[in-house]
Amino acid sequence: MQKKILLLLVGGLTLSLTHRPDVYFRVVKKIAKEWKKINELSLRRSIKRLYQSKLIDYKENKDGTVKLVLSENGKNKILKYNLDKIEIKKPIRWDKLWRLVIFDIPEDKSPGRKALAAKLKELGFYPMQKSVFIHPYECKAEIDFITEIFELAPYVRFLKVKSVDTELDLKNKFNLL
């Protein structure tokens, strides 16, 4: 939801910068389509979280209305996170914590579940079970972003753990020995 809001704000920015009518109407059509999909309560919560995380700001107009604007941090986050280019950075030293992504996704969201599992494997996660994946490096922001895009956030949990019963095998798989 937060990503959709940020993209809608970027769409507004695009509208203000474009001088070509064909681009203008294409962006308006796309914004209108996405806007219809948004639940109002979910929208309010997401806007509050975006504001608290300093990704958006607001400006009060003279007529008492409020205008939401993308902050510099928000602009940077949109540029930084591109699903196809997302990757988990390997630190110089491993902090000896394991990152577990666990999920229980309803059957009606099966395509999202498959896409999430495929993306986790693509990012180098090791599947411990069908819905449990593990990785040694910090990746909370990336997982939050992916689950938001696939609209699976309510069904996915992220854990940091100190030990795993198959640790030796995992260290070997991730070249940490």
Residue, then its C-alpha position, 0 to 999 in steps of 0.5 A: m500500500q505504501k509503495k502504491i501511495l508513493l507511486l501515485l505521488v510520483g505520478g502527480l510529480t510526473l503530471s506537473l513536469t510533462h508538457r506532452p498531452d499523450v503522456y499526461f493522459r496516460v499517467v492520469k488514466k493509470i493513476a485513476k485505475e490505481w486509486k480505485k483499488i485503494n481501501e480508505l482505512s488502509l490508505r489512512r494508515s499507510i499515509k500515517r506510516l509514510y509520514q512517520s517514516k519521513l517519506i512524505d510531507y504535507k503542505e497546508n493550502k490557504d483554503g484549509t486543504v492539505k497537499l501530500v508531497l513526496s519528501e527527498n527521502g521518499k524520492n530516494k526510496i522510490l529510486k532505490y527500490n526497483l523490484d527487478k534490481i533489488e539485492i541483499k548486500k553482503p556485509i564485510r563481517w557477518d553479524k552471526l544472526w539469521r533472518l527467517v521469512i515465514f509465511d502462511i498465505p491464503e490459497d486465493k493469493s497463490p500467485g503472490r505466494k509463488a512470486l514471493a517464494a521465487k523472489l526469495k530464492e532469487l535473492g539467495f534465501y535458502p528454503m528450509q520448508k515451503s513457507v520458511f526461508i533463511h538468509p544470513y544478512e540484513c534484509k528487513a527493508e527489502i522483505d518489507f518492500i517485496t511483501e508490500i508490492f505483492e500485497l502479502a504483508p499481513y501474511v509474512r513474518f520476519l525474524k532474526v534468530k541467533s541459532v538454528d539447529t542446522e547451522l553448520d549446514l547453513k554456514n556451509k551453504f552460505n560460505l560462512l565457514 
